[in-house]
Amino acid sequence: MPFYLTRFSYTPETWARLIQKPEDRRAAAQQYIESVGGKLHGFWYAFGDHDAYNLWEAPDNVSMAAVAVAISAGGALSSLQTTPLLTVEETMAALEKARSIKYKPPGS
């Protein structure tokens, strides 16, 4: 199954609710991804550009997109970005395939 990295930030209102009633959101995240046949591999909070990061495994892009859309629609986040991750083997296959593409830069 493909892996995905999500980066997200909470709204100020969500942080205020979490301060009033602290909650470990890992169980919720696990439930969301398992509902589409996936797995949560990690959940980290951070400070900087994003408030938190998740590492997920999902059966396909549609399943991961469904989880991301459902979470985003909940209104607790100010941003959510999902990055599909490639294995080294997938990258090597892409590099092999790239050799056969006859790319020409614009204007050449």
N, CA, C and O of each residue as an XYZ file, in Angstrom:
432
protein
N       0.842     -1.194      0.000
C       0.000      0.000      0.000
C       0.877      1.243      0.000
O       1.937      1.252      0.626
N       0.452      2.281     -0.688
C       1.212      3.526     -0.710
C       1.220      4.236      0.649
O       0.301      4.090      1.455
N       2.281      5.005      0.873
C       2.408      5.826      2.078
C       2.124      7.284      1.731
O       2.349      7.727      0.605
N       1.623      8.022      2.728
C       1.298      9.431      2.567
C       1.739     10.191      3.808
O       1.596      9.710      4.932
N       2.269     11.372      3.592
C       2.631     12.271      4.676
C       1.651     13.429      4.655
O       1.493     14.090      3.628
N       0.985     13.685      5.786
C       0.134     14.867      5.861
C       0.729     15.849      6.848
O       1.291     15.477      7.879
N       0.586     17.121      6.495
C       0.992     18.236      7.351
C      -0.259     19.067      7.557
O      -0.960     19.397      6.600
N      -0.535     19.405      8.808
C      -1.738     20.194      9.036
C      -1.556     21.155     10.185
O      -0.651     21.019     11.009
N      -2.445     22.133     10.216
C      -2.482     23.108     11.304
C      -3.915     23.251     11.780
O      -4.858     23.214     10.990
N      -4.058     23.415     13.082
C      -5.368     23.640     13.685
C      -5.738     25.116     13.596
O      -4.866     25.978     13.486
N      -7.026     25.397     13.642
C      -7.489     26.779     13.746
C      -7.241     27.249     15.181
O      -7.082     26.412     16.070
N      -7.204     28.556     15.433
C      -7.086     29.039     16.813
C      -8.211     28.517     17.706
O      -7.994     28.232     18.884
N      -9.410     28.395     17.143
C     -10.547     27.887     17.929
C     -10.323     26.435     18.354
O     -10.677     26.048     19.467
N      -9.736     25.639     17.465
C      -9.456     24.236     17.813
C      -8.425     24.170     18.921
O      -8.577     23.386     19.858
N      -7.373     24.982     18.835
C      -6.370     25.010     19.909
C      -7.022     25.419     21.234
O      -6.706     24.852     22.281
N      -7.917     26.389     21.193
C      -8.598     26.827     22.418
C      -9.416     25.680     23.018
O      -9.419     25.492     24.235
N     -10.114     24.908     22.165
C     -10.877     23.759     22.668
C      -9.946     22.698     23.257
O     -10.257     22.094     24.284
N      -8.805     22.474     22.605
C      -7.856     21.471     23.117
C      -7.221     21.914     24.434
O      -6.914     21.079     25.285
N      -7.024     23.202     24.603
C      -6.504     23.705     25.878
C      -7.529     23.464     26.981
O      -7.169     23.043     28.080
N      -8.803     23.730     26.697
C      -9.866     23.545     27.693
C     -10.092     22.064     27.999
O     -10.391     21.695     29.135
N      -9.948     21.229     26.985
C     -10.184     19.791     27.143
C      -9.144     19.040     26.314
O      -9.436     18.642     25.187
N      -7.924     18.836     26.852
C      -6.873     18.138     26.108
C      -7.339     16.756     25.637
O      -8.005     16.019     26.364
N      -6.966     16.436     24.404
C      -7.410     15.185     23.791
C      -6.304     14.623     22.913
O      -5.719     15.344     22.104
N      -6.019     13.343     23.071
C      -5.063     12.642     22.223
C      -5.781     12.285     20.926
O      -6.671     11.434     20.928
N      -5.408     12.919     19.826
C      -6.111     12.752     18.556
C      -5.631     11.547     17.744
O      -6.137     11.303     16.649
N      -4.669     10.796     18.264
C      -4.182      9.630     17.517
C      -5.280      8.599     17.270
O      -5.370      8.048     16.174
N      -6.106      8.336     18.265
C      -7.162      7.331     18.103
C      -8.140      7.743     17.016
O      -8.581      6.906     16.229
N      -8.484      9.026     16.963
C      -9.387      9.515     15.916
C      -8.744      9.346     14.541
O      -9.389      8.868     13.608
N      -7.478      9.735     14.412
C      -6.772      9.610     13.134
C      -6.708      8.145     12.697
O      -6.895      7.829     11.522
N      -6.445      7.270     13.644
C      -6.382      5.840     13.337
C      -7.736      5.335     12.836
O      -7.801      4.566     11.876
N      -8.796      5.763     13.478
C     -10.144      5.356     13.066
C     -10.447      5.823     11.640
O     -11.012      5.071     10.846
N     -10.076      7.053     11.320
C     -10.358      7.590      9.986
C      -9.681      6.760      8.899
O     -10.321      6.384      7.917
N      -8.396      6.473      9.068
C      -7.664      5.763      8.017
C      -8.058      4.296      7.962
O      -8.111      3.711      6.881
N      -8.336      3.696      9.111
C      -8.754      2.292      9.108
C     -10.115      2.115      8.439
O     -10.410      1.040      7.919
N     -10.944      3.156      8.446
C     -12.264      3.064      7.817
C     -12.179      2.887      6.304
O     -13.148      2.467      5.673
N     -11.016      3.209      5.717
C     -10.820      3.013      4.276
C      -9.815      1.897      3.996
O      -9.342      1.752      2.868
N      -9.491      1.114      5.016
C      -8.576     -0.008      4.830
C      -7.111      0.339      4.970
O      -6.252     -0.422      4.523
N      -6.803      1.485      5.587
C      -5.419      1.917      5.733
C      -4.902      1.751      7.149
O      -5.524      1.100      7.988
N      -3.743      2.358      7.394
C      -3.088      2.241      8.693
C      -2.379      3.545      9.030
O      -1.765      4.173      8.167
N      -2.469      3.945     10.296
C      -1.723      5.105     10.790
C      -0.382      4.613     11.309
O      -0.333      3.735     12.170
N       0.716      5.177     10.787
C       2.052      4.775     11.215
C       2.676      5.758     12.196
O       3.634      5.412     12.887
N       2.151      6.973     12.270
C       2.719      7.941     13.195
C       1.930      9.228     13.227
O       1.277      9.605     12.253
N       2.001      9.896     14.369
C       1.298     11.168     14.580
C       2.209     12.006     15.454
O       2.507     11.620     16.584
N       2.657     13.147     14.950
C       3.575     14.009     15.689
C       3.066     15.439     15.696
O       2.544     15.925     14.692
N       3.217     16.107     16.821
C       2.981     17.548     16.892
C       4.315     18.249     16.703
O       5.372     17.687     16.989
N       4.253     19.480     16.219
C       5.466     20.227     15.922
C       5.175     21.711     16.132
O       4.043     22.102     16.416
N       6.202     22.515     15.991
C       5.986     23.947     15.903
C       6.818     24.429     14.735
O       7.884     23.888     14.444
N       6.318     25.447     14.075
C       6.935     25.916     12.842
C       5.854     26.137     11.809
O       4.820     26.733     12.111
N       6.077     25.664     10.590
C       5.126     25.885      9.505
C       3.812     25.131      9.699
O       2.764     25.590      9.246
N       3.860     23.983     10.367
C       2.667     23.160     10.559
C       2.588     22.739     12.015
O       3.604     22.640     12.704
N       1.363     22.491     12.475
C       1.153     22.070     13.862
C       1.391     20.583     14.082
O       1.767     20.165     15.177
N       1.171     19.780     13.037
C       1.291     18.332     13.222
C       1.571     17.633     11.897
O       1.370     18.192     10.819
N       2.040     16.398     12.013
C       2.368     15.552     10.876
C       1.840     14.150     11.140
O       1.895     13.659     12.268
N       1.324     13.504     10.085
C       0.899     12.110     10.162
C       1.567     11.332      9.056
O       1.780     11.852      7.961
N       1.899     10.081      9.340
C       2.359      9.148      8.318
C       1.301      8.058      8.216
O       1.038      7.335      9.176
N       0.703      7.955      7.042
C      -0.391      7.025      6.797
C      -0.015      6.036      5.709
O       0.884      6.275      4.902
N      -0.728      4.920      5.711
C      -0.681      3.971      4.608
C      -2.132      3.792      4.171
O      -3.004      3.562      5.009
N      -2.401      3.894      2.871
C      -3.765      3.762      2.366
C      -3.749      2.888      1.121
O      -2.731      2.793      0.435
N      -4.872      2.253      0.833
C      -4.913      1.368     -0.329
C      -4.642      2.070     -1.662
O      -4.094      1.466     -2.583
N      -5.030      3.356     -1.763
C      -4.878      4.075     -3.028
C      -5.108      5.567     -2.793
O      -5.485      5.988     -1.699
N      -4.872      6.353     -3.841
C      -5.029      7.811     -3.747
C      -6.460      8.214     -3.416
O      -6.672      9.154     -2.650
N      -7.439      7.522     -3.976
C      -8.837      7.875     -3.722
C      -9.172      7.697     -2.244
O      -9.844      8.542     -1.653
N      -8.707      6.604     -1.648
C      -8.967      6.360     -0.223
C      -8.321      7.431      0.643
O      -8.946      7.933      1.578
N      -7.071      7.786      0.342
C      -6.386      8.814      1.130
C      -7.051     10.167      0.921
O      -7.200     10.936      1.871
N      -7.452     10.464     -0.306
C      -8.138     11.725     -0.578
C      -9.455     11.793      0.190
O      -9.824     12.856      0.691
N     -10.163     10.676      0.287
C     -11.422     10.654      1.029
C     -11.200     11.001      2.499
O     -11.975     11.756      3.085
N     -10.145     10.451      3.092
C      -9.822     10.759      4.489
C      -9.467     12.238      4.619
O      -9.952     12.913      5.528
N      -8.634     12.743      3.729
C      -8.216     14.146      3.788
C      -9.406     15.092      3.618
O      -9.503     16.098      4.320
N     -10.300     14.776      2.701
C     -11.470     15.628      2.464
C     -12.393     15.598      3.684
O     -12.893     16.637      4.114
N     -12.615     14.405      4.236
C     -13.489     14.291      5.409
C     -12.932     15.079      6.589
O     -13.675     15.778      7.277
N     -11.630     14.970      6.824
C     -11.004     15.710      7.930
C     -11.092     17.214      7.664
O     -11.451     17.981      8.557
N     -10.771     17.630      6.460
C     -10.821     19.058      6.119
C     -12.220     19.623      6.266
O     -12.386     20.758      6.714
N     -13.229     18.846      5.894
C     -14.615     19.311      5.955
C     -15.095     19.524      7.387
O     -16.104     20.192      7.611
N     -14.372     18.957      8.363
C     -14.770     19.094      9.760
C     -14.575     20.485     10.333
O     -15.161     20.817     11.363
N     -13.761     21.304      9.680
C     -13.581     22.685     10.094
C     -12.593     22.937     11.221
O     -12.424     24.087     11.626
N     -11.932     21.902     11.746
C     -10.994     22.087     12.852
C      -9.596     22.499     12.387
O      -8.764     22.914     13.194
N      -9.349     22.382     11.088
C      -8.011     22.668     10.563
C      -7.996     23.960      9.754
O      -8.970     24.306      9.086
N      -6.882     24.655      9.829
C      -6.696     25.827      8.972
C      -5.969     25.450      7.689
O      -6.025     26.189      6.706
N      -5.284     24.302      7.688
C      -4.619     23.813      6.480
C      -4.379     22.314      6.605
O      -4.220     21.781      7.703
N      -4.356     21.651      5.454
C      -4.033     20.218      5.374
C      -3.383     19.974      4.030
O      -3.952     20.300      2.989
N      -2.195     19.402      4.050
C      -1.480     19.076      2.821
C      -1.085     17.603      2.885
O      -0.593     17.120      3.904
N      -1.311     16.905      1.780
C      -0.986     15.483      1.709
C       0.035     15.259      0.604
O      -0.135     15.740     -0.516
N       1.094     14.527      0.923
C       2.138     14.202     -0.039
C       2.239     12.693     -0.199
O       2.546     11.997      0.769
N       1.986     12.162     -1.410
C       2.222     10.737     -1.632
C       3.727     10.469     -1.575
O       4.519     11.227     -2.135
N       4.108      9.408     -0.909
C       5.516      9.063     -0.776
C       5.840      7.858     -1.656
O       5.067      6.902     -1.724
N       6.973      7.911     -2.317
C       7.432      6.810     -3.162
C       8.506      6.014     -2.441
O       9.352      6.578     -1.747
N       8.465      4.697     -2.611
C       9.544      3.865     -2.082
C      10.786      4.073     -2.949
O      10.696      4.641     -4.037
N      11.916      3.625     -2.479
C      13.142      3.700     -3.280
C      12.958      2.881     -4.556
O      13.397      3.288     -5.631
N      12.308      1.730     -4.430
C      12.084      0.880     -5.604
C      11.207      1.579     -6.639
O      11.479      1.500     -7.837
N      10.157      2.261     -6.186
C       9.303      3.005     -7.107
C      10.070      4.140     -7.780
O       9.878      4.409     -8.966
N      10.932      4.797     -7.026
C      11.741      5.876     -7.589
C      12.719      5.329     -8.617
O      12.930      5.940     -9.664
N      13.318      4.180     -8.322
C      14.241      3.563     -9.287
C      13.496      3.201    -10.573
O      14.024      3.406    -11.665
N      12.281      2.666    -10.459
C      11.479      2.339    -11.639
C      11.146      3.603    -12.428
O      11.167      3.593    -13.659
N      10.839      4.688    -11.723
C      10.551      5.955    -12.394
C      11.781      6.478    -13.123
O      11.680      6.996    -14.235
N      12.929      6.343    -12.497
C      14.166      6.781    -13.148
C      14.432      5.970    -14.412
O      14.845      6.522    -15.431
N      14.200      4.673    -14.346
C      14.371      3.821    -15.534
C      13.409      4.266    -16.638
O      13.805      4.395    -17.796
N      12.167      4.495    -16.281
C      11.151      4.894    -17.255
C      11.470      6.278    -17.824
O      11.200      6.539    -18.996
N      12.037      7.160    -17.011
C      12.361      8.517    -17.449
C      13.395      8.515    -18.572
O      13.429      9.429    -19.396
N      14.235      7.486    -18.599
C      15.258      7.412    -19.643
C      14.661      7.380    -21.037
O      15.267      7.877    -21.986
N      13.472      6.797    -21.166
C      12.861      6.654    -22.497
C      12.073      7.891    -22.918
O      11.603      7.963    -24.054
N      11.923      8.852    -22.033
C      11.166     10.060    -22.368
C      12.108     11.076    -23.004
O      13.138     11.429    -22.429
N      11.753     11.527    -24.160
C      12.585     12.464    -24.907
C      12.120     13.896    -24.615
O      11.484     14.530    -25.457
N      12.434     14.389    -23.441
C      12.025     15.724    -23.011
C      12.808     16.800    -23.756
O      14.014     16.676    -23.968
N      12.098     17.862    -24.150
C      12.733     19.026    -24.767
C      12.339     20.241    -23.956
O      11.146     20.506    -23.814
N      13.299     21.003    -23.410
C      12.967     22.223    -22.663
C      12.248     23.228    -23.563
O      12.457     23.233    -24.776
N      11.414     24.067    -22.982
C      10.732     25.097    -23.778
C      11.746     25.961    -24.535
O      12.790     26.343    -24.006
N      11.403     26.248    -25.774
C      12.256     27.117    -26.577
C      13.472     26.438    -27.177
O      14.301     27.101    -27.801
N      13.595     25.121    -27.000
C      14.791     24.452    -27.557
C      14.502     23.864    -28.922
O      15.386     23.268    -29.538
